[in-house]
Amino acid sequence: MTAPSMRTVYFAFLVIYKLDVCVQSADTGKLDKRILLSDPEYVQQQLTHLQAELQSLQVTVLTQTSEISSLRQQMAQTRPGGVTFVRWGRTDCPVNITDLVYSGYAGGSYYDETGGAANHVCLPRDPVWGAHKSVASDDYAGRMYGAEYESNNGHSPFGQNVHNQDVPCAVCRATTFTSSIMIPGRAECYGGWTEAYRGDLASGYYKFSAPSEYVCVDEHVESLDGGIADQNGVLFFGVKAECGSLRCPPYEQDKYLSCVVCMK
């Protein structure tokens, strides 16, 4: 055997010897415990130890499962939703994504009274009167009226069957969304937003003296039972585009504007 071959054999022997020493002893010089799978007593000890660990893990899993269930219940009760909006022209709220807070009657100022409030409100069906209900009355007070769908000849975005009918409303609370917006002039939401409902833009008649506001009336309008008395009050008219200061295109003269309520 040549000298290089002898050196190779010697080096291999040295490596094997060092590995054997490392296996048998720790840095402290103690002998490493060897696992003797042929020892029944040792195997039984290991099985007993594993069974104890398994039982402990099962208890941990059961505990964590219970905690997860409890946390889910808490999350359901404190869900991150909470944004509210009024669904004009309906007595209910969009299913699956909102809860009904209450349904009621659309109200506001009389259509030709100059001193009325501009905003419309959704009055509940079950008022609770306060302590000042019966204070001596005088004429120096605001007035609250109901609302009606209105048009000149019965033709409006709301349909002929609801002309002069009283307008319902519903206050809705989103279950998972934290913001909402009414977009006039669109029948669909922008990307990343979820539609609550769509419909037609409404306001007072532009030649009437009372102030008004723009609201979104649901495309599938309802009316209140027995509300055909034509007693006026707040009047909901469809809203048409008027070109000039309003850019046309994209808008078109005398076309009724749509609207959509979106959530995110």
C-alpha angles and dihedrals in degrees: 000000000000125000095253090051091051091051091051093051091047092050092050091049091050092052092049091048093050092049091051091050091050091052094049098045140036125217088272092056096249118140115254114243111246122217110234106195089184090065107095093196092054093047090051091051091052092048091050090050092049091049090053091050091048092052090049091051091049090054090048092050092050091049093049092046090055091047092049091051090050092049091050090054091049091049091050090053094045099036115165095245123100110129112132132202139168120250103208118209096020138087095207139052132239108282125244096009103055142036125222111246093181141319125225149128128318109237144174144118127339111265098244102033108109097203099054128118118269100220128081120225137200107234117204121240092232109051119192110210122221131222094276098056094114101037110143106281129232134166095258097095140095121259132228119205135177124250134245135192107246143186137154098247104012093267113118139126088267094062134248095271095069100046108136090002119135117258122238125201140191131208109219133193120206115232098211107007126091103192138039137187136188110222115199118208096027133093094196138043127252119255116291093027128102121223117240095179141325132214146122129318114246136189140145122292109279094232096051117101100227119094117247143177138222117258133172113244115201115255090232098055125194129195133211118261113259093010100128097101093109094224093151119211115145107014121207112210127176114253122236128198116252113202120217112067084019109076113249113213114057085037122049129221116261095358117138114248122234126210140197135198112219133188136201 
